[in-house]
Amino acid sequence: MTHRPRPWARPFLVFTVLGPLSLAGLLVTGCAARDPGPALSPDDTVKAATQLLTDRCLTAQGLTPPRPGRRPGTQAQEEHLADALFGAGRTELSLRLPTGYSVRAHTDGCLASAQRALYGDQCRWFQVSTVVNNLKPEAAYRKTSLASVRAGHRTEVADWERLREHALNRARSLLAHQKLQKQQQPIQQQEKETQ
């Protein structure tokens, strides 16, 4: 004769046997927390935040952010997108390099807005990043060592490092906030569905 548990004993069996097993499973899997993967490099962190900010800006204007492989629009649509992203009209920022080249940028447009949000001072960032990004060409032009050109621009290099650190901290904060929002969206959606 087989012994069958009484009906009132089934819930007790479920809680006493399956409860600890479920808890152990959650502990082993890390409470369903996924591994975030490798951390982004500082450059990739700032790039990701810049893309996030420019995407938000373009979307707010009713435009689709550009992506590799996307089907291009008409010439007028592409020009409108480029103006919204990079700015339009006369360039407001300009710097002539020792090599003779001039570099220009806009203070309007989604990219300029993202730079202001991340670096704080878009004008100074434009100046120092242009100088720092052109140290090697300047050394070749002057036929001198990179170290001597770098030493001649120590103020710009120091400002570049300071502004870059500011942008990196701001980017980390922005991306962490975005990640938190994405994690909360399914929970908020489930709460709406149960109401």
N, C-alpha and C positions, 0 to 999 in steps of 0.2 A: 504494500500500500504506500503510495507516494504522499508525501506531506505537502500541501499547498499552503502558502502564507495566507493568513486571514486578510480580507480586504482592507481593514484599518491599518495593517502592518505595511502595506505597499508604500505609502508616502514615507514612512519611517525608513524603509529599506533604501529608497531613492536618496534621501538626505544623508543617511549614514554611510552609504557605499559610494554613491556617485558624487556627492558633494566634495569630499576630499580629493577624488580623482579629478574633478573639474578644476578645483583650486590648484592642484599640482600641475595640470595642463597649462593653466594661465601663467603660473610661475615659470614654467619651462619655456613658454613662448614669449615671455616678457610682457604679459598682459596685453597681447595683441599689438604691441608697439613695433613698428617696422624699423629696420635698420636704415638710417637716413643716407647711408652710403658715404663715400669719401667727402670730406669737406672741400668746398670750392677754394681755389687759390685766391689771393687778394685781387688779382686782375679779373678773374672770372666772377668774383663777388661784385665788383664795381660794374662790370659789364652787364651782369644779370639785373642789377638794380636799375641801371640806365635803361635797359630794355623794358623793364616793368614800368618805369615812369613814362617813357616815350609811348609805350603801348596804351597806357591809361589816357594820356593826352590826346593821342590820335583817335581813340575810341570815343572820347568825350566830344570830339568834333564830327563824329559820324563816319570816320574813316577806318578802313581795315589796315592794321599794321602790316608792313611788308614782311614776307617770309620767303626763304629760298624755295624755289619750285612753284611759287604761286603764279597764277595766270595774270599777266599784266593787263591793265585796263587800257583805255584809250590814251592817246598822248595828253589830252587835257586832264584826264583823271590822274595820270602819273605826275604831271607837273603840279597839280593841286596837292597831291600827296607829298611830293618833294618840298614844296613851299611850306606845308604844315610841319613837316619833320625838321627841315634844316633852316627855315626862315625864308623871307622873301624881301625883295627890294634891295636897297643899298646895304652893304655890309657895314656894321657898326664897329667891329673890332678889326684891327689890322696891325701887323708887326712885320717890319722889314728885317730880314736876317743878314748877318755879316756876309753870307754867300751871295747876296744880291736878290734873293727871292723874297717875295712878300707872301704872307699868309693872312687870310681874311676869314672872318666868321660873323655870323649873325647873333644878335641878342634876343631875337624872337624865334619862334618855332619850338617844337617839342623837345628837341635835343638841348637847346639852350636852357629851357625850363628845367630839364632833368639835371643839367650841370649846376644850375643855381641851387637846386634842392640838395644835391650831393656835396658839392665843393663849397657852397656858401658864397663865394666871390667868383662869379663866372669870368669877369674881366681879368682878374689876377690869374686865375687858372689858365685862361687862354694864353696869357703872356708867358708864364713859367713853363707850361707844358710844351709850348711851341719851342722855347729855347732849349729845354732839356731833351726834347725829341730830336733836336737838330745839332747836338753836341758833336757827334761823329762827322757829319758833313762839314761843320765848321772847322774841326781839326784837320780834315783833309784839305779844305780850302786854304787854311792858313799854313799848311805843311808843318804842323806841330803835333805834339802828343795830345791824346784825349785828356790825360791828367792835367795838363796845363790849361786846356780850354775849360775843363770842369772847375779848376781852381779859380779861373777868372769869372765864373758864373756861380760862385758859392752861394750868393744870396738867392738866386733863382732856384738852385738845387734845394736849398733849405726850405724855401717857400713851397716848392713842389712836394717835398716830403711831408710838410705840415698839412697842406691842402689834401694830399692823397690820403693821409691818415684820417682826416676829417671825413672824407668821402667813404672810406672803407668802414668806419664806424657807423656812419649814417646808412650805408648800404646793408650792413649786417642787421641793423635794427629794422629797416624796411622789409627785408626778405624774411626775417623772423616773424614780423607782424603779418605778412602775407601768408606765410605757412600756417600760422595759427588760425587765420580767417578761413583758409581752405579746410583745415581740420574741423572747424566748428560748423561749416556749411552742412555736412551730412547730418549732424546732430540736430541743427535747427530745422532741417527739412523733415526729419523724422518727427520732431515735436509738432510741426504743422500738420503732418499727416494724421497724427493720433488725436488731434483736437477736433 
